Amino acid sequence: MSELRRERRKEREEAVAPSAGKWARWAIYGVLIAAAFGGAYYLGLRSQHQYDGFARCLTDRGVKMYGAFWCPHCTEQKEKFGASFEYAPYVECGVKGAATGKTQVCQDAGIQHYPTWQFPPTGERVERVFSLQELSDRTGCALP
């Protein structure tokens, strides 16, 4: 009888061992999948912020973009910067809750159309959407 018990115990241990291996394998797969998603997220976030340095350079050079939240051309200009627009030298002229009102800053600056770019040192103003390459050429800020 003890021989029979030994065989049963051996069978049970062999049956348990592979399932422990399955869990370890699934855990490794889970970690690899999480690492892959984390890497993809990081690379995607990094590519969305590829113009951060360029936008900061424009700000440092004293360039300004006047625009309004409701302006479709301003939206087009903002999209060219992508997520890096948060560092761009933007002055909001639109008044929340009013379709045509202007902020005092924009009234004082005499802004009539959107988007309006102002370039130092002359203060030249141009009322249109620029490509990033055109902005780079005008300001000397390097694109990545």
C-alpha positions in Angstrom: 0.0 0.0 0.0 2.8 2.4 0.7 4.1 1.9 -2.8 0.7 2.9 -4.2 0.7 6.0 -2.0 4.1 7.0 -3.2 2.9 6.7 -6.8 -0.2 8.8 -6.2 1.9 11.4 -4.4 4.3 11.5 -7.3 1.4 11.9 -9.8 -0.1 14.8 -7.8 3.3 16.6 -7.6 3.8 16.2 -11.3 0.3 17.6 -11.9 0.9 20.6 -9.7 4.3 21.5 -11.0 3.2 22.3 -14.6 0.5 24.7 -13.4 3.0 26.6 -11.3 5.1 26.9 -14.5 2.0 28.2 -16.3 1.5 31.0 -13.8 5.2 32.0 -14.1 5.0 32.0 -17.9 1.8 34.1 -17.8 3.4 36.5 -15.4 6.4 36.9 -17.7 4.1 37.5 -20.7 2.1 40.1 -18.7 5.3 42.0 -17.8 6.5 41.9 -21.4 3.2 43.2 -22.7 3.1 46.0 -20.1 6.7 46.9 -21.0 5.8 47.0 -24.7 2.8 49.3 -24.0 4.8 51.5 -21.8 7.5 51.8 -24.4 5.0 52.6 -27.1 3.3 55.2 -24.9 6.7 56.9 -24.1 7.7 57.0 -27.8 4.3 58.3 -28.8 4.4 61.0 -26.1 8.0 61.9 -27.1 7.0 62.3 -30.8 4.1 64.5 -29.9 6.4 66.8 -28.1 9.0 67.0 -30.8 8.7 70.8 -31.3 9.1 71.7 -27.6 12.5 73.3 -28.1 11.4 75.1 -31.3 8.4 76.6 -29.5 10.5 77.6 -26.5 13.0 79.3 -28.9 10.2 81.3 -30.5 9.2 82.5 -27.0 12.7 83.3 -26.1 13.2 85.4 -29.2 10.1 87.5 -28.4 7.9 86.2 -31.2 4.1 86.3 -30.4 1.1 84.7 -32.0 -2.2 86.4 -31.4 -5.3 84.2 -31.8 -8.7 83.3 -30.7 -10.1 80.0 -29.4 -13.0 80.2 -32.0 -10.7 80.9 -35.0 -10.3 77.9 -37.4 -7.1 79.3 -38.8 -5.7 79.6 -35.3 -6.6 76.0 -34.7 -4.8 75.0 -37.9 -1.7 76.9 -36.7 -1.9 75.2 -33.3 -2.1 71.8 -34.8 1.2 72.3 -36.7 2.9 72.4 -33.3 1.0 69.5 -31.9 1.4 69.0 -28.1 4.3 71.4 -28.2 2.0 74.3 -28.6 1.8 74.7 -24.8 5.3 76.2 -25.1 4.5 78.5 -28.1 4.3 82.3 -27.6 0.5 82.5 -27.8 -1.7 85.4 -26.7 -5.4 84.6 -26.5 -7.6 87.4 -27.8 -11.0 85.6 -27.6 -13.2 86.4 -24.6 -14.9 83.2 -23.2 -18.6 83.4 -23.6 -18.5 86.1 -26.4 -18.2 85.2 -30.1 -16.7 88.5 -31.1 -15.1 90.2 -28.1 -11.4 90.9 -27.7 -9.2 90.9 -24.6 -7.8 94.2 -23.6 -4.2 93.1 -24.5 -5.3 92.5 -28.1 -7.2 95.7 -28.3 -4.2 97.6 -27.0 -2.0 95.8 -29.6 -4.4 96.7 -32.4 -4.9 93.1 -33.5 -7.6 92.9 -36.2 -7.3 89.4 -37.7 -6.3 86.0 -36.5 -3.8 84.5 -36.4 -1.4 87.5 -36.3 2.3 86.8 -35.8 4.5 89.6 -34.4 8.3 89.3 -35.1 10.9 91.2 -33.2 13.0 93.3 -33.3 11.0 95.4 -35.9 7.6 94.4 -34.5 6.6 93.3 -38.0 3.1 91.7 -38.0 1.9 89.1 -40.5 -1.7 87.9 -40.5 -1.7 84.3 -41.7 -0.9 80.7 -40.9 2.8 79.9 -41.2 4.4 76.5 -41.8 7.0 75.7 -39.1 9.7 75.9 -41.7 8.7 79.5 -42.5 8.7 80.4 -38.8 12.2 78.8 -38.5 13.5 80.8 -41.5 12.1 84.1 -40.1 13.3 83.6 -36.6 16.5 81.5 -36.8 15.0 78.9 -34.4 16.1 75.4 -35.6 13.5 72.7 -36.2 14.3 69.2 -34.9 
